[in-house]
Amino acid sequence: MSPGVGRAARWWGALAMVFCALFLFAAAAKVSAGLFTSLEPLHRTVVRLTSLSDGGARALGVGLGAWEFALGLALGLRLSPRLVSIATAATLLVFTVAMARLASLEGAEGCGCFGENWLAGAFGWDARQANLAGLARNVVLLALCVPLVALSWRVAPTGGAHDAPGHDHGAADALR
């Protein structure tokens, strides 16, 4: 491994750990809200943004938490750096578009997806200010995805048994 590749792997790993912590925190926040308080703000936000039925919105809310947990785990375990980097960027792009839409809606409440409601209470913000803060946070995170994805092309595979010399990965090699 050349020194440049080792440096890229270290930087990718550091960024991956940041995103790992963020996604695991977001998933844990949804679980704790479901157990101890309420997922109603998230539920109402999903209904408002998607026009899904009550059951569909609840299923999507649970699915989001599961996706965040899986993505955080994949980042933490450094599984398929290219694929997980692209999935991270795509997820944050979708979340950023949703936050932009939420911030543009008159009278929309904060979804509380990542602590915006707590911040709103701490700083005395209304829901619009909380949504704009969430949008700004997502834009910064999306910008951090640029080096995450770019560095993933320089990171070597994890070297598991499936990476033995001569093993044909087929299309999976294109995503590593």
KAURDA-V830652 format. One record per run of one state. SS is the DSSP state (helix for helix, strand for strand, loop for the rest). FROM is the first residue (numbers start at 1). TO is the last residue. If there is no record, write none. Layout:
# KAURDA-V830652
ss:SS from:FROM to:TO
ss:SS from:FROM to:TO
This chain:
# KAURDA-V830652
ss:loop from:1 to:2
ss:helix from:3 to:36
ss:loop from:37 to:39
ss:helix from:40 to:50
ss:loop from:51 to:53
ss:helix from:54 to:76
ss:loop from:77 to:80
ss:helix from:81 to:104
ss:loop from:105 to:115
ss:helix from:116 to:123
ss:loop from:124 to:126
ss:helix from:127 to:152
ss:loop from:153 to:160
ss:helix from:161 to:163
ss:loop from:164 to:169
ss:helix from:170 to:175
ss:loop from:176 to:176
